Amino acid sequence: MAPAPSSSPICAKFRCVVGGDGIAEIPLSLGQTVTIGRHVDCDYVLTDPRVSQFHCTLSAVASHNGGILVSCRDFSRNGLRINEHPISRTVAIIMHGDRLHLSAATGALPHSPVYLSGYPTSPAFACHYLWHHTREKTHLFQSTPPPPGTRARKITIDGFVVTSHQLGVGAFASVYLAYPVSGSPKRQLACKVLLKSTDPNPNAARRKDLALCQEVMRMRDLEHPNLNRIYALTQDDKYLFIFLALCAGGDLFDYICSFTQTGSLMPEEEAKFVTFQLLIGMLFLHDKQIAHRDLKPDNILLYAPGPYPHVVIADFGLARPKAKEGTPTVCGTLAYLPPEAITVLNQHQPVYTGMPSDCWSLGVTIFILLCGYHPFDHALPMASSRTQEAAVGSREGSDHELRAQSRLKARILNSDVEYAPHPWDTLPTARELVSRLLMRDYRERATMADALVCPWIEDDWDALEFRYNKTVLPHKATVLRLAED
């Protein structure tokens, strides 16, 4: 049986090439998840004995560059293959033209005549993207589209294959799909690619690149289910390559937008579960005396698509160890900076501290989770297109942009948050938490530990912990297996 039609247009199709029990194709709409298996409750039911009762799910989410990311999440006993790469009990990205085989084994299973006679090959589907990114590049980091008909390429560097399939792009880096050359089953990774320093002074450029590498290597030792794990760092003459655990559900910004675009808000219990995970991950960081310094929905990833997601804090490029020490360097995103950082920017204060700044940024993020708009940046709607902000402290931009930045700074310094009756009148304990995180004086601001025992969280602790153990912790085994590979 097929699922009820989605109101969104179809963005990808899986066309049957082998088996399929009469299923010609499986269409996918943006934001839709379909299940495949032998159980009658699955959206697409197959009879092949190698297919588990609930074998896998297929999902599509929006990517930053106007296309889509299609992912497959395996729940089966026999695993599956993407092209010829076995995948087991994890989430994987499926690219345009890939083949999805609903068994990790090639051909029939041994010692099972019924498979040999009735099911010589496991069901297979070819993935076709109907929404495409800007035309695929013929090599990584190409600045212009290639001629039609040319194929995307891959590069191999220090034991990893980096494909030209772009997962995301930011102001200073791009993220591509990658995988290790050795190890079975293959584990997909994300490769963050940064351009090395372009400082005209060679010694200064080397110092900057070395400092970045040292920060990345410090983060490599951290393992937590709510932090984006770093596995390796390598480089060539021009680029730094950071290999990270793959998250296939997009980011929290786009997930919030999926609600606001339909005129709705994320359910309170789901927002609370996301907050619970962020608090656990950030408390782990702060206990290690590390400040993130750029916490925001754009830098929070979903391990896989779907409601009540497992979220992962990412982008540690600005993270700072010894976070209790003050720093005169303000970094991050202006709309998420606390008043003390704005004061440093305005040259009225010599230093600010990273960990209280993270707490403020979390308060802004929780505010957005619950009501769908920013507490201070009135020009920052949660819309389908994300706002491109100037770097912190930048004096570039039009007069209009600079005036908007000035107004935003003034609102943050004033720290006067308006809590509209909807939804805040029905969220008194959530409002109390946000107010404590958005205290103007950082010495009075709630810490991550304070926030974890606030009434909004503590009143539902048992339910949150149960969901966390069920949703988040099973993926830790996958992380450990990848590290061993």
TAWODA-V566361 format. One record per run of one state. SS is the DSSP state (alpha for helix, beta for strand, coil for the rest). FROM is the first residue (numbers start at 1). LEN is the number of residues. Records with the same first field share a line. If there is no record, write none. Layout:
# TAWODA-V566361
SS = FROM-LEN ; FROM-LEN
This chain:
# TAWODA-V566361
coil = 1-9 ; 19-6 ; 30-3 ; 38-6 ; 46-10 ; 63-5 ; 75-5 ; 83-2 ; 88-3 ; 95-4 ; 102-11 ; 119-5 ; 130-24 ; 158-2 ; 170-3 ; 181-7 ; 196-6 ; 221-6 ; 228-2 ; 236-3 ; 246-5 ; 261-7 ; 288-3 ; 292-5 ; 303-8 ; 314-6 ; 321-5 ; 328-6 ; 337-2 ; 346-6 ; 372-1 ; 374-7 ; 382-17 ; 415-6 ; 425-3 ; 438-10 ; 453-2 ; 459-2 ; 472-3 ; 485-1
beta = 10-9 ; 25-5 ; 33-5 ; 44-2 ; 56-7 ; 68-7 ; 80-3 ; 85-3 ; 91-4 ; 99-3 ; 124-6 ; 154-4 ; 160-10 ; 173-8 ; 188-8 ; 227-1 ; 230-6 ; 239-7 ; 251-1 ; 291-1 ; 300-3 ; 311-3 ; 320-1 ; 326-2 ; 352-2 ; 373-1 ; 381-1
alpha = 113-6 ; 202-19 ; 252-9 ; 268-20 ; 297-3 ; 334-3 ; 339-7 ; 354-18 ; 399-16 ; 421-4 ; 428-10 ; 448-5 ; 455-4 ; 461-11 ; 475-10
